[in-house]
Amino acid sequence: MIKLYWSPRSRSFTTLWLMEESGLPYERVLTDISTGAQKTPDFLKVNPMGKVPALSDGDVALGEAAAICAYIADRYPETKLAPDIVDPQRGRYLQWLFFSPGCIEPAIIQIFTKIEIPTSTAAWGSATQVFDVLEAALAKGPWILGEKFSAADVTIGSGLNFAVRQFKMVPSRPAFDAYLARCIARPAFQRAEKIAAG
């Protein structure tokens, strides 16, 4: 049985949404990060970084939300959450799957902390560039790969939901609003929000 270690109001939402989209049976293991439950020896066997989300599936244990999304989509192809390995869209899928942790999250931190980092040395370029590039990609819609929803939409949608809708760190844009409306309308997103709210 797949076990998802999660905590409310954390990056766990991405993996809750992904698991709800997958339709796979899974056990949610509530991990109270306010009490340090993620630092126990048993938890550290699953994710040595001591962070949620984390996932175990038989002998497999891993952390990092985007990695969990990639694992589930590839390990369980019946979920249809990833293009096949030979599909020409596979490369773009991987790029967008990891765009949220690699670009959106650092851009949010840059905005929040007001740290000025030269675009030539910041791996994500700049916060403005991140959201301009994302806006241009999402304007084509309806999903990041066009007509097909994928695990990449879960990571992108979660990142935008956090940045634009929940914490209003990033100004809304028409393409973001339309995309988020489509994400929020998905039954799996709604179930994940209910779970995350307790």
PASEBA-1860 file (N, C-alpha, C; in nm, 3 decimals):
! residues 198
1> MIKLYWSP> 0.085/-0.120/0.000/0.000/0.000/0.000/0.088/0.124/0.000 ~ 0.056/0.217/-0.087/0.126/0.346/-0.091/0.091/0.424/0.035 ~ 0.193/0.479/0.099/0.171/0.565/0.215/0.223/0.705/0.183 ~ 0.137/0.803/0.201/0.175/0.943/0.181/0.183/1.011/0.316 ~ 0.300/1.057/0.351/0.323/1.130/0.476/0.302/1.277/0.445 ~ 0.212/1.339/0.517/0.171/1.475/0.482/0.140/1.555/0.607 ~ 0.127/1.685/0.588/0.088/1.776/0.694/0.007/1.890/0.631 ~ -0.095/1.938/0.701/-0.172/2.052/0.646/-0.084/2.175/0.629
9> RSRSFTTL> -0.128/2.265/0.540/-0.060/2.392/0.515/0.090/2.373/0.487 ~ 0.117/2.282/0.396/0.255/2.255/0.358/0.259/2.217/0.209 ~ 0.378/2.186/0.161/0.392/2.142/0.023/0.322/2.008/0.000 ~ 0.273/1.948/0.104/0.201/1.821/0.091/0.081/1.831/-0.001 ~ 0.026/1.952/-0.016/-0.093/1.965/-0.100/-0.068/1.911/-0.240 ~ 0.050/1.937/-0.294/0.083/1.891/-0.429/0.063/1.740/-0.439 ~ 0.114/1.667/-0.342/0.107/1.521/-0.349/-0.032/1.469/-0.312 ~ -0.102/1.539/-0.224/-0.242/1.501/-0.198/-0.323/1.511/-0.327
17> WLMEESGL> -0.306/1.622/-0.398/-0.378/1.641/-0.524/-0.339/1.533/-0.624 ~ -0.208/1.508/-0.636/-0.161/1.407/-0.730/-0.222/1.270/-0.698 ~ -0.221/1.231/-0.572/-0.275/1.100/-0.535/-0.424/1.094/-0.561 ~ -0.495/1.202/-0.538/-0.638/1.204/-0.569/-0.662/1.195/-0.719 ~ -0.578/1.259/-0.799/-0.589/1.249/-0.945/-0.559/1.107/-0.992 ~ -0.466/1.041/-0.924/-0.422/0.908/-0.969/-0.532/0.802/-0.960 ~ -0.620/0.817/-0.861/-0.722/0.715/-0.839/-0.668/0.591/-0.771 ~ -0.541/0.591/-0.734/-0.480/0.476/-0.668/-0.518/0.471/-0.521
25> PYERVLTD> -0.532/0.352/-0.464/-0.554/0.345/-0.320/-0.425/0.387/-0.247 ~ -0.440/0.464/-0.144/-0.323/0.505/-0.067/-0.366/0.538/0.076 ~ -0.270/0.530/0.165/-0.293/0.564/0.306/-0.229/0.698/0.334 ~ -0.305/0.786/0.394/-0.249/0.916/0.435/-0.199/0.903/0.579 ~ -0.074/0.939/0.599/-0.014/0.935/0.732/0.009/1.079/0.775 ~ -0.080/1.128/0.860/-0.069/1.266/0.908/0.058/1.279/0.991 ~ 0.141/1.373/0.955/0.270/1.394/1.020/0.270/1.534/1.077 ~ 0.261/1.545/1.208/0.247/1.675/1.274/0.382/1.744/1.282
33> ISTGAQKT> 0.409/1.831/1.186/0.539/1.899/1.182/0.553/2.001/1.294 ~ 0.442/2.040/1.356/0.453/2.136/1.468/0.512/2.070/1.592 ~ 0.509/1.938/1.599/0.565/1.867/1.713/0.697/1.799/1.679 ~ 0.743/1.817/1.555/0.870/1.756/1.514/0.857/1.611/1.472 ~ 0.735/1.567/1.439/0.714/1.427/1.400/0.796/1.388/1.277 ~ 0.832/1.487/1.196/0.909/1.460/1.075/1.058/1.442/1.104 ~ 1.096/1.455/1.230/1.238/1.440/1.268/1.264/1.310/1.344 ~ 1.161/1.226/1.358/1.179/1.100/1.429/1.262/1.003/1.345
41> PDFLKVNP> 1.332/0.909/1.410/1.412/0.812/1.333/1.330/0.735/1.229 ~ 1.207/0.698/1.264/1.124/0.624/1.168/1.093/0.709/1.045 ~ 1.060/0.835/1.067/1.029/0.921/0.952/1.154/0.945/0.869 ~ 1.267/0.965/0.932/1.391/0.994/0.860/1.435/0.877/0.772 ~ 1.384/0.756/0.800/1.411/0.643/0.711/1.338/0.661/0.578 ~ 1.225/0.731/0.582/1.148/0.757/0.460/1.206/0.878/0.388 ~ 1.229/0.987/0.461/1.287/1.107/0.403/1.394/1.162/0.497 ~ 1.520/1.137/0.467/1.628/1.182/0.555/1.635/1.334/0.572
49> MGKVPALS> 1.568/1.409/0.484/1.564/1.554/0.498/1.469/1.598/0.608 ~ 1.385/1.506/0.657/1.293/1.541/0.765/1.188/1.641/0.722 ~ 1.136/1.623/0.599/1.035/1.714/0.546/0.917/1.634/0.492 ~ 0.802/1.701/0.489/0.686/1.646/0.420/0.669/1.727/0.291 ~ 0.614/1.663/0.189/0.563/1.528/0.184/0.674/1.425/0.166 ~ 0.637/1.302/0.198/0.723/1.186/0.172/0.630/1.072/0.136 ~ 0.686/0.972/0.072/0.602/0.862/0.025/0.679/0.732/0.039 ~ 0.608/0.628/0.077/0.665/0.493/0.071/0.570/0.406/-0.009
57> DGDVALGE> 0.630/0.318/-0.087/0.554/0.227/-0.173/0.633/0.097/-0.178 ~ 0.599/0.005/-0.090/0.678/-0.117/-0.079/0.819/-0.084/-0.033 ~ 0.919/-0.122/-0.112/1.059/-0.096/-0.077/1.107/0.042/-0.119 ~ 1.021/0.119/-0.183/1.059/0.252/-0.231/1.019/0.357/-0.128 ~ 1.112/0.448/-0.099/1.082/0.561/-0.009/1.146/0.685/-0.071 ~ 1.069/0.794/-0.073/1.124/0.916/-0.130/1.053/1.039/-0.077 ~ 1.122/1.151/-0.088/1.066/1.281/-0.053/1.068/1.369/-0.176 ~ 1.032/1.495/-0.157/1.025/1.597/-0.261/0.899/1.579/-0.345
65> AAAICAYI> 0.814/1.680/-0.341/0.682/1.672/-0.404/0.689/1.639/-0.553 ~ 0.774/1.707/-0.627/0.780/1.682/-0.772/0.834/1.542/-0.801 ~ 0.928/1.494/-0.719/0.980/1.359/-0.737/0.871/1.255/-0.710 ~ 0.789/1.281/-0.610/0.677/1.191/-0.579/0.579/1.190/-0.697 ~ 0.551/1.307/-0.752/0.462/1.313/-0.869/0.520/1.234/-0.986 ~ 0.649/1.251/-1.012/0.715/1.179/-1.121/0.711/1.029/-1.097 ~ 0.739/0.989/-0.975/0.740/0.846/-0.942/0.603/0.783/-0.965 ~ 0.500/0.843/-0.909/0.365/0.785/-0.922/0.323/0.780/-1.069
73> ADRYPETK> 0.345/0.888/-1.142/0.304/0.893/-1.283/0.376/0.788/-1.367 ~ 0.504/0.762/-1.338/0.580/0.664/-1.415/0.560/0.521/-1.365 ~ 0.554/0.504/-1.235/0.538/0.369/-1.178/0.401/0.312/-1.207 ~ 0.302/0.400/-1.218/0.165/0.357/-1.241/0.112/0.424/-1.369 ~ 0.156/0.376/-1.486/0.118/0.440/-1.612/-0.033/0.438/-1.638 ~ -0.105/0.349/-1.571/-0.250/0.345/-1.589/-0.317/0.473/-1.541 ~ -0.247/0.553/-1.462/-0.303/0.681/-1.416/-0.309/0.783/-1.529 ~ -0.230/0.760/-1.634/-0.225/0.850/-1.750/-0.188/0.994/-1.711
81> LAPDIVDP> -0.098/1.005/-1.611/-0.056/1.136/-1.564/0.077/1.182/-1.624 ~ 0.134/1.101/-1.716/0.259/1.138/-1.781/0.259/1.087/-1.924 ~ 0.317/1.164/-2.016/0.334/1.112/-2.151/0.428/0.992/-2.148 ~ 0.406/0.900/-2.238/0.493/0.784/-2.251/0.637/0.828/-2.277 ~ 0.731/0.745/-2.241/0.873/0.778/-2.253/0.913/0.813/-2.397 ~ 0.843/0.759/-2.497/0.877/0.788/-2.637/0.790/0.899/-2.697 ~ 0.697/0.951/-2.620/0.610/1.058/-2.668/0.693/1.186/-2.686 ~ 0.679/1.256/-2.799/0.754/1.381/-2.819/0.730/1.486/-2.711
89> QRGRYLQW> 0.616/1.479/-2.642/0.587/1.576/-2.536/0.659/1.545/-2.405 ~ 0.726/1.429/-2.399/0.789/1.387/-2.274/0.891/1.489/-2.222 ~ 0.971/1.544/-2.311/1.072/1.641/-2.269/1.011/1.764/-2.206 ~ 0.910/1.821/-2.271/0.843/1.940/-2.215/0.772/1.905/-2.085 ~ 0.714/1.786/-2.080/0.648/1.741/-1.956/0.747/1.744/-1.840 ~ 0.866/1.687/-1.861/0.966/1.686/-1.753/1.009/1.827/-1.716 ~ 1.026/1.913/-1.817/1.064/2.052/-1.789/0.960/2.118/-1.698 ~ 0.833/2.106/-1.735/0.728/2.171/-1.657/0.703/2.102/-1.523
97> LFFSPGCI> 0.723/1.970/-1.518/0.706/1.898/-1.391/0.797/1.955/-1.283 ~ 0.918/1.990/-1.323/1.015/2.040/-1.225/1.029/2.192/-1.226 ~ 0.945/2.261/-1.303/0.948/2.406/-1.308/0.905/2.468/-1.175 ~ 0.810/2.405/-1.109/0.762/2.461/-0.983/0.871/2.462/-0.875 ~ 0.933/2.347/-0.843/1.038/2.354/-0.741/1.165/2.424/-0.790 ~ 1.192/2.418/-0.920/1.315/2.476/-0.972/1.307/2.623/-1.004 ~ 1.186/2.673/-1.031/1.172/2.814/-1.071/1.067/2.890/-0.990 ~ 0.945/2.833/-0.979/0.839/2.905/-0.908/0.875/2.926/-0.761
105> EPAIIQIF> 0.916/2.819/-0.692/0.947/2.834/-0.549/1.062/2.931/-0.524 ~ 1.174/2.922/-0.597/1.280/3.022/-0.575/1.234/3.164/-0.607 ~ 1.150/3.179/-0.711/1.100/3.312/-0.745/1.014/3.368/-0.633 ~ 0.931/3.283/-0.572/0.849/3.327/-0.458/0.938/3.370/-0.342 ~ 1.041/3.291/-0.315/1.134/3.326/-0.206/1.202/3.459/-0.237 ~ 1.239/3.478/-0.363/1.302/3.605/-0.402/1.206/3.722/-0.378 ~ 1.080/3.705/-0.415/0.980/3.810/-0.395/0.959/3.836/-0.246 ~ 0.943/3.727/-0.169/0.913/3.739/-0.026/1.028/3.805/0.051
113> TKIEIPTS> 1.151/3.765/0.020/1.266/3.816/0.095/1.322/3.946/0.038 ~ 1.275/3.978/-0.084/1.324/4.098/-0.154/1.475/4.094/-0.179 ~ 1.527/3.972/-0.192/1.670/3.955/-0.220/1.695/3.983/-0.367 ~ 1.793/4.064/-0.393/1.832/4.093/-0.530/1.945/3.997/-0.568 ~ 1.920/3.916/-0.669/2.020/3.821/-0.717/2.039/3.848/-0.866 ~ 2.162/3.860/-0.911/2.183/3.882/-1.054/2.121/3.768/-1.135 ~ 2.050/3.802/-1.240/1.983/3.700/-1.322/2.084/3.603/-1.384 ~ 2.206/3.646/-1.400/2.307/3.559/-1.459/2.352/3.449/-1.363
121> TAAWGSAT> 2.330/3.468/-1.233/2.371/3.365/-1.136/2.255/3.292/-1.073 ~ 2.135/3.348/-1.078/2.017/3.280/-1.022/1.973/3.171/-1.119 ~ 1.962/3.050/-1.070/1.926/2.936/-1.157/1.790/2.957/-1.225 ~ 1.703/3.036/-1.162/1.570/3.060/-1.217/1.562/3.189/-1.299 ~ 1.672/3.258/-1.314/1.673/3.386/-1.386/1.627/3.497/-1.294 ~ 1.500/3.531/-1.303/1.441/3.631/-1.214/1.295/3.596/-1.193 ~ 1.238/3.650/-1.087/1.096/3.624/-1.060/1.010/3.672/-1.177 ~ 1.042/3.788/-1.231/0.966/3.840/-1.344/0.973/3.745/-1.463
129> QVFDVLEA> 1.093/3.698/-1.494/1.109/3.605/-1.606/1.030/3.476/-1.584 ~ 1.036/3.421/-1.463/0.964/3.297/-1.431/0.816/3.312/-1.462 ~ 0.756/3.420/-1.414/0.612/3.434/-1.430/0.572/3.480/-1.570 ~ 0.662/3.550/-1.638/0.636/3.584/-1.779/0.637/3.458/-1.866 ~ 0.738/3.373/-1.846/0.748/3.249/-1.923/0.629/3.158/-1.894 ~ 0.591/3.149/-1.769/0.478/3.064/-1.731/0.348/3.118/-1.790 ~ 0.330/3.249/-1.786/0.210/3.309/-1.843/0.199/3.278/-1.992 ~ 0.308/3.291/-2.065/0.307/3.263/-2.209/0.271/3.118/-2.237
137> ALAKGPWI> 0.323/3.026/-2.157/0.294/2.884/-2.176/0.149/2.852/-2.143 ~ 0.098/2.910/-2.036/-0.039/2.880/-1.993/-0.144/2.946/-2.082 ~ -0.108/3.053/-2.149/-0.204/3.123/-2.236/-0.249/3.033/-2.351 ~ -0.167/2.933/-2.386/-0.202/2.841/-2.495/-0.310/2.743/-2.451 ~ -0.304/2.699/-2.326/-0.402/2.616/-2.257/-0.461/2.502/-2.336 ~ -0.555/2.433/-2.275/-0.602/2.459/-2.140/-0.504/2.413/-2.031 ~ -0.415/2.317/-2.065/-0.319/2.266/-1.968/-0.177/2.299/-2.014 ~ -0.079/2.273/-1.932/0.058/2.312/-1.962/0.111/2.242/-2.088
145> LGEKFSAA> 0.059/2.121/-2.118/0.099/2.050/-2.240/-0.006/2.061/-2.350 ~ -0.103/2.148/-2.332/-0.209/2.163/-2.431/-0.337/2.099/-2.383 ~ -0.387/2.003/-2.458/-0.517/1.941/-2.426/-0.509/1.837/-2.315 ~ -0.389/1.785/-2.288/-0.375/1.673/-2.195/-0.330/1.718/-2.057 ~ -0.413/1.692/-1.955/-0.375/1.717/-1.816/-0.269/1.615/-1.776 ~ -0.171/1.659/-1.696/-0.064/1.568/-1.653/-0.019/1.604/-1.512 ~ 0.073/1.523/-1.460/0.132/1.551/-1.328/0.201/1.686/-1.327 ~ 0.247/1.733/-1.444/0.310/1.866/-1.451/0.209/1.974/-1.414
153> DVTIGSGL> 0.083/1.954/-1.448/-0.020/2.051/-1.409/-0.040/2.052/-1.258 ~ -0.018/1.938/-1.195/-0.030/1.933/-1.049/0.079/2.018/-0.985 ~ 0.203/2.004/-1.032/0.311/2.083/-0.971/0.297/2.231/-1.005 ~ 0.267/2.262/-1.131/0.249/2.403/-1.172/0.126/2.463/-1.103 ~ 0.015/2.391/-1.107/-0.109/2.439/-1.046/-0.094/2.462/-0.896 ~ -0.024/2.371/-0.829/-0.002/2.388/-0.685/0.083/2.511/-0.657 ~ 0.190/2.527/-0.735/0.277/2.644/-0.716/0.204/2.774/-0.739 ~ 0.124/2.781/-0.844/0.048/2.904/-0.872/-0.062/2.925/-0.768
161> NFAVRQFK> -0.127/2.818/-0.727/-0.231/2.830/-0.624/-0.173/2.894/-0.498 ~ -0.055/2.847/-0.460/0.013/2.900/-0.342/0.052/3.046/-0.363 ~ 0.113/3.076/-0.478/0.169/3.210/-0.502/0.064/3.316/-0.531 ~ -0.039/3.279/-0.607/-0.137/3.378/-0.653/-0.263/3.377/-0.566 ~ -0.319/3.262/-0.543/-0.450/3.253/-0.479/-0.442/3.257/-0.326 ~ -0.354/3.175/-0.268/-0.352/3.165/-0.122/-0.278/3.281/-0.055 ~ -0.157/3.308/-0.101/-0.075/3.406/-0.030/-0.058/3.537/-0.106 ~ -0.112/3.545/-0.228/-0.111/3.668/-0.305/0.027/3.734/-0.312
169> MVPSRPAF> 0.128/3.651/-0.325/0.265/3.701/-0.340/0.294/3.743/-0.483 ~ 0.222/3.681/-0.575/0.241/3.708/-0.717/0.112/3.769/-0.770 ~ 0.121/3.884/-0.838/0.000/3.946/-0.891/-0.071/3.853/-0.990 ~ -0.201/3.857/-0.984/-0.283/3.777/-1.073/-0.266/3.826/-1.217 ~ -0.278/3.734/-1.311/-0.276/3.764/-1.454/-0.390/3.685/-1.517 ~ -0.448/3.731/-1.626/-0.561/3.659/-1.686/-0.532/3.511/-1.714 ~ -0.414/3.481/-1.768/-0.381/3.341/-1.798/-0.372/3.259/-1.670 ~ -0.320/3.318/-1.562/-0.312/3.247/-1.434/-0.452/3.223/-1.378
177> DAYLARCI> -0.537/3.326/-1.384/-0.672/3.313/-1.331/-0.750/3.202/-1.403 ~ -0.740/3.201/-1.536/-0.813/3.100/-1.614/-0.760/2.960/-1.585 ~ -0.629/2.947/-1.577/-0.567/2.817/-1.548/-0.605/2.768/-1.408 ~ -0.594/2.856/-1.310/-0.630/2.818/-1.173/-0.777/2.781/-1.163 ~ -0.863/2.850/-1.235/-1.005/2.815/-1.234/-1.025/2.673/-1.285 ~ -0.951/2.635/-1.389/-0.962/2.499/-1.442/-0.909/2.397/-1.341 ~ -0.798/2.431/-1.274/-0.742/2.341/-1.172/-0.841/2.322/-1.057 ~ -0.894/2.433/-1.006/-0.985/2.431/-0.892/-1.113/2.355/-0.924
185> ARPAFQRA> -1.153/2.356/-1.049/-1.276/2.286/-1.089/-1.260/2.135/-1.091 ~ -1.137/2.087/-1.087/-1.115/1.942/-1.092/-1.159/1.878/-0.960 ~ -1.236/1.772/-0.965/-1.281/1.705/-0.841/-1.164/1.662/-0.753 ~ -1.054/1.616/-0.811/-0.940/1.572/-0.731/-0.879/1.689/-0.654 ~ -0.872/1.806/-0.716/-0.822/1.927/-0.648/-0.913/1.958/-0.529 ~ -1.043/1.952/-0.551/-1.139/1.983/-0.445/-1.129/1.883/-0.329 ~ -1.110/1.755/-0.362/-1.093/1.655/-0.255/-0.965/1.683/-0.177 ~ -0.858/1.716/-0.248/-0.731/1.744/-0.181/-0.742/1.866/-0.090
193> EKIAAG> -0.815/1.968/-0.135/-0.834/2.086/-0.049/-0.910/2.050/0.078 ~ -1.011/1.965/0.065/-1.088/1.923/0.184/-0.999/1.845/0.280 ~ -0.917/1.755/0.225/-0.826/1.677/0.310/-0.729/1.771/0.381 ~ -0.670/1.863/0.305/-0.570/1.955/0.360/-0.629/2.047/0.467 ~ -0.759/2.079/0.453/-0.824/2.167/0.550/-0.859/2.092/0.678 ~ -0.850/1.962/0.673/-0.883/1.881/0.792/-1.029/1.856/0.799
END
